[in-house]
Structures are given as C-alpha cells and as structure tokens.
Amino acid sequence: MRRTLLSAMVVAILLGSGGLSLAQKEDGGKPLVTVAFSGYQALMKDLEWIDGLAGKPGLPKMLQAQIAMVTGGKGLAGLDQKRPWGLIVKAGSGDFPLLAFVPVTNLKQLLGALQGVVGEPSESDGIYEFSAGSQTVYVKEVKGWAFISRSKEGLDAAPADPVKALAGLPEKYTIAVQAAIKNIPEELKQMFLPLLQMGMQAGLEQMPGESDEQFALRKKMSERVMEQFTTMVNELDTLTFGLGVDAQAGNIHFEYTITAKPGTATAKQLADVGETKTAFGGFLMKDAAAAMNFVSKLQEADIAQVEALVAASRANAQREIDRQELSDEDKKNAKQLLGDLIDVLQATLKAGTIDGGFVLKLDATTAAAAAGMALADGQKLNATVKKLVEQIAKDEPQVAKLIKLDAQERFPAT
C-alpha cells in the first residue's frame, strides 16, 4: 500500500528509533538534524508548475488520487494544508529523541482518515498511542499542531513556535535538511571517528591485480578523504541541503550551504571563496533546462596535497602505458599526450582558483550542451587535444569524422 506524506513521517520516526543511544548529561536539547517540508498546499502549487513545464498535466491529481485510495476516500481531512511540517532530532539524555510536528485543524479527524495506515490508536489524557511492529508512537495536539514522538516524555519537548524552530527553511525550499554539526556530542565524535578510520584502514587491502603503485595511490586518496571528513566534523557549524521550486524565476533548484565555526581554517577558506568572482556567470541562462556554475579558491595545503596525488597518478599511468601491447612510438606518443594534459592540470591548480560552468538547453527536437573551465594554459590544452584527435583519426577514422575542431571561434587567442 502506498503511504501518504504524513504516514511517511511516522515511519521515519519508527525507523529512527534503533541504535541511537549515547549517555549524556542533562544539558541536551540542542537540535542535531532539522527536516522541513513547506506543506501540502505549497507542494501542490509546485507540482502544478512542474506540470506546466512538462506539458503533461496530472501530477497533483495523481497525488490526490493516491491519498484518496489510502484514506478510503476521506482525503487529508483534519490536516491544515497551509502550514509547514517539521522533524527535529535532538541531543537528548541517553538517546537522540525525534519529534515531528504536523499542522492540524482536527487531529482526531486526521487520525481517522489515516486509520488504514497507522491503525486505530488508543487515547488517554489527549495523547494518542498506536503501535507499528515493536515500536510505539505517541501523538498529541497542542494549539493546532500534532506532535509525534516515540515517548510520552518526548512530547514535552514540543517547541512553543514550531515554524520558528524550522529556521526559515520552508520559505526557501520545498523540502530541506539541516544538520547542526557543531551540536554533535563530543563523546560521539571521540567514539565514531576512530571507528570510521579503523573501518577505512581495514578496507584498504591490496586487491588482486592491483599494482603496488596503484594501491599506494588509492591508500593516499583514502587518507585524504578521512582527513577532510575529520576536519568537517570538527570545524563545521551547519550543513544544509534544500530542494525548491521557484515558479517566478522559472526553475527547480537544489542547493547546499556550509557554515563553519568562527576562527577555524574552514571559516577562513569559506571567507576566501566568498571574495572570489566567477568568469563563467553567463552559463546561468534563464531559459536553460539545467545550468551550473562553480568557483573555488584553493588553499596552499590543498594545492600541495592534490599535486602530490596528481604526481603519483602521472607515474602510475605511465607505468600502465608501458604494460600495454603498443609499439614504442605509440607508447611515447601516449606518454606525451598524458604528460601535457597533466601539465595543464597542475598549472591550473597552482593558479589557486577553480572556475567553470555548464549549461544544457532543450527544445522539442534538439539538445545542446556547453561547458567551460578556466585553465592556466589553454593554448597547450588546445594543441594537446588536436594531437589526440590526430591519433584517433589513425586508430578510429569513423570516430574522428564526428569531431570538428575550431568549429566556432568567438574569442581571440591570447
């Protein structure tokens, strides 16, 4: 049976109950994870706009039909369709309590409509209790909000203003998740990070057919990932992911936002990025089906580490070329092409800024895509690509016919 959005919220609480336990002092209550949903009415408006974009109306009606089927024709009677929903995971005493809240006009009526999904609850002192397998869920209405928890005590943590507790996320996104990294208990960090590192090291066994150089490179990359993850856990403030629909601007957008603790190396790095300007803003076309722009300023430590990985990759790739069944001339040409490409990459890294973009445009009969990136030595890359196409023409003439160099020159060579 298909679940409605509300029943999915209940299921999330049930699934989130297992394995989250950690002894803490009685000074918990700080939010760790906040999930925000803009509400039923906002969702329907978004679906109507997407319908118009796709030219195939029916999404809102399909959702309404599914809800009617699940509720036995009662629909979402008792639900306040205008206000947002939310779910908050906090650092509690002994565990991580989950508290969900849904706006209602009549909780009893809504539970009656959802009886086919959640069953018939028992009621005592205004608290509804129902079971799903081995889990028990408690629901209570307070001033037009249905609060849902895994314990009666959890209902006591209901915020006085649920909308305020969502920190403005429903106004920006259809659905969003915000993780307060700064509120992860120190005990959990001390327990989790070493276990994660042990797990990664245990998985770093040399695989059959993997050379010593390949294994060393993979190990170095894994160590770099672990370093970055540890830095993130220790220095980030919040991490937010949001999916939204902006009918006025005419786009569907997915965003993520990172904030760092003041005074940390990550905060300085983000501040440097904020002062960086892109030269590829033109990719963000209003009539594009999809568009992306990225710009980042690299720190000296990051450049040094990435250069070490690139150097190792160069040596490893050259050894792999030597193992191939190629003529000496072909091996020489392959190494030259590879070396030229890596030279361009290294020069770009040393410049300290990564800047580029992508755009995709569609109409009824055609699709066109373009991408660009700032390079420290574009002329060398151009020459290398031409050599590569010449080699392809020798080996695969039919493929080479599909490639047209210098198809359009818009900017003078510099």
Residue pairs with C-beta under 8 A, 6 or more apart in sequence:
1 70
1 116
1 117
2 66
2 69
2 70
3 11
3 70
3 117
4 66
4 67
4 70
4 71
4 76
4 114
4 117
5 37
5 40
5 43
5 85
6 76
6 79
6 102
6 110
6 114
7 70
7 114
7 117
7 118
9 85
9 87
9 100
9 102
9 148
10 100
10 118
10 132
10 137
10 148
11 132
12 87
12 98
12 100
13 87
13 98
13 100
13 137
13 148
13 149
13 150
14 132
14 133
14 135
14 137
14 150
16 89
16 96
16 98
17 98
17 135
17 150
20 95
20 96
21 94
21 95
21 96
22 94
22 95
22 96
22 185
22 187
22 188
22 191
23 94
23 187
24 91
24 92
24 93
24 94
24 185
24 187
25 93
26 93
28 90
28 91
28 92
28 93
29 90
29 91
29 92
29 157
30 90
30 91
30 180
30 183
31 88
31 89
31 90
31 165
31 180
31 183
32 89
32 90
32 91
32 96
32 179
32 180
32 183
32 184
33 87
33 88
33 89
33 177
33 178
33 179
33 180
34 86
34 87
34 88
34 89
34 165
34 166
34 167
34 169
34 177
34 178
34 180
35 86
35 87
35 88
35 175
35 176
35 177
36 84
36 85
36 86
36 166
36 167
36 169
36 170
36 173
36 175
36 176
36 177
36 178
37 43
37 84
37 85
37 86
37 170
37 174
37 175
38 46
38 84
38 170
38 171
38 173
38 174
38 175
39 81
39 82
39 83
39 84
39 85
39 103
39 170
40 76
40 79
40 81
41 81
41 82
42 84
42 170
42 174
43 63
43 174
44 60
44 63
45 247
46 174
46 245
46 247
47 59
47 60
47 63
48 59
48 60
49 245
49 247
50 59
50 245
50 252
51 57
51 58
51 59
51 60
64 75
67 75
67 76
68 74
68 75
70 114
70 116
70 117
71 77
71 113
71 114
71 116
71 117
72 113
72 116
74 112
74 113
75 113
76 110
76 113
77 106
77 109
77 110
77 112
77 113
78 104
78 105
78 106
78 107
78 108
78 109
78 110
78 111
78 112
78 113
79 102
79 103
79 104
79 105
79 110
80 103
80 104
80 105
80 144
82 103
83 103
83 163
84 103
84 163
84 166
84 170
85 100
85 101
85 102
85 103
86 100
86 101
86 162
86 165
86 166
86 170
87 98
87 99
87 100
87 101
88 98
88 99
88 100
88 159
88 165
89 96
89 97
89 98
90 96
90 97
90 99
90 157
91 183
91 184
91 185
97 149
97 150
97 151
97 154
97 157
98 149
98 150
98 154
99 147
99 148
99 149
99 154
99 155
99 157
99 158
100 147
100 148
100 149
101 145
101 146
101 147
101 148
101 158
101 159
101 162
102 145
102 146
102 148
103 144
103 145
103 146
104 110
104 141
104 144
104 145
104 146
105 144
107 128
107 139
107 141
107 146
110 146
111 118
111 121
111 128
111 139
118 130
118 132
118 137
119 130
119 131
119 132
120 130
121 128
121 129
121 130
121 139
122 128
122 129
122 130
123 129
126 140
126 141
127 138
127 139
127 140
127 152
127 155
128 138
128 139
128 140
129 136
129 137
129 138
129 139
130 136
130 137
130 139
131 137
135 150
136 150
137 148
137 149
137 150
138 148
138 149
138 150
138 151
138 152
138 154
138 155
139 146
139 147
139 148
140 146
140 147
140 155
140 158
141 147
142 158
145 158
145 162
147 155
147 158
149 155
149 157
159 165
163 170
167 178
169 176
169 178
169 240
169 242
170 176
172 242
172 244
173 242
173 243
173 244
173 255
174 243
174 244
174 245
175 242
175 243
176 240
176 241
176 242
176 243
176 244
177 240
177 241
177 242
178 238
178 239
178 240
178 241
179 238
179 239
179 240
180 237
180 238
181 232
181 233
181 236
181 237
181 238
181 239
182 236
182 237
182 238
182 261
184 233
189 233
189 234
193 230
193 233
196 226
196 229
197 226
200 222
200 225
200 226
204 218
204 219
204 222
206 212
206 215
207 215
210 218
211 316
211 319
213 312
213 315
213 316
213 319
214 316
216 312
217 309
217 312
217 313
217 316
220 308
220 309
220 312
221 309
224 305
224 309
231 265
231 266
232 266
234 264
235 260
235 261
235 264
235 265
235 266
235 267
236 258
236 259
236 260
236 261
236 266
237 259
237 260
237 261
238 257
238 258
238 259
239 256
239 257
239 258
240 255
240 256
240 257
240 258
241 254
241 255
241 256
242 254
242 255
242 256
242 257
243 252
243 253
243 254
244 252
244 253
244 254
244 255
245 251
245 252
245 253
246 252
246 253
249 286
250 286
258 270
259 270
260 266
260 267
260 269
260 270
261 267
265 299
269 297
269 299
272 297
272 299
273 295
273 296
273 297
275 297
276 295
276 296
276 297
276 353
276 355
277 295
278 293
278 294
278 295
278 355
278 357
279 355
279 374
280 293
280 295
280 355
280 356
280 357
280 372
280 373
280 374
281 293
281 357
282 357
283 291
283 292
283 293
283 357
283 358
283 359
283 370
283 372
284 291
284 293
284 357
284 359
285 291
285 359
285 361
287 361
288 359
288 360
288 361
289 360
289 361
289 362
290 358
290 359
290 360
291 357
291 358
291 359
291 360
292 357
292 358
292 359
293 356
293 357
293 358
294 354
294 355
294 356
294 357
295 353
295 354
295 355
295 356
296 353
296 354
296 355
297 352
297 353
298 306
298 349
298 352
298 353
298 354
303 349
303 350
303 352
306 349
307 346
307 349
307 350
310 342
310 345
310 346
310 349
313 342
314 338
314 339
314 342
317 338
318 335
318 338
321 331
321 334
321 335
321 338
322 331
324 331
324 334
326 334
333 387
333 391
336 387
337 384
337 387
337 388
337 391
340 380
340 381
340 383
340 384
340 387
341 381
341 384
343 377
343 380
344 375
344 376
344 377
344 380
344 381
344 384
347 375
347 376
347 377
348 354
348 374
348 375
348 376
348 377
350 376
351 374
351 376
353 374
354 373
354 374
355 373
355 374
356 371
356 372
356 373
356 374
357 371
357 372
357 373
358 369
358 370
358 371
359 369
359 370
359 371
360 367
360 368
360 369
361 367
361 368
361 369
362 368
375 381
379 413
385 405
386 405
389 400
389 403
389 405
392 399
392 400
392 403
393 400
